[in-house]
Amino acid sequence: MKLSKYYLIVAIFGAGLFFSCTPESIDDGQTEQQIDISKIRPPRQG
């Protein structure tokens, strides 16, 4: 019984942490990207 209470507390804490760290909308067009894609070049092979 004591262990199940700990699981419940950890599940609630984990869900709250997940929702607080997840952005509302990843590509909503309102926030500009922090990485300039035109400056990034893929690594060469070899």
Secondary structure, 3 states (H helix, E strand, C coil): CHHHHHHHHHHHHHHHHHHHHCCCCCCCCCCCCCCCHHHCCCCCCC
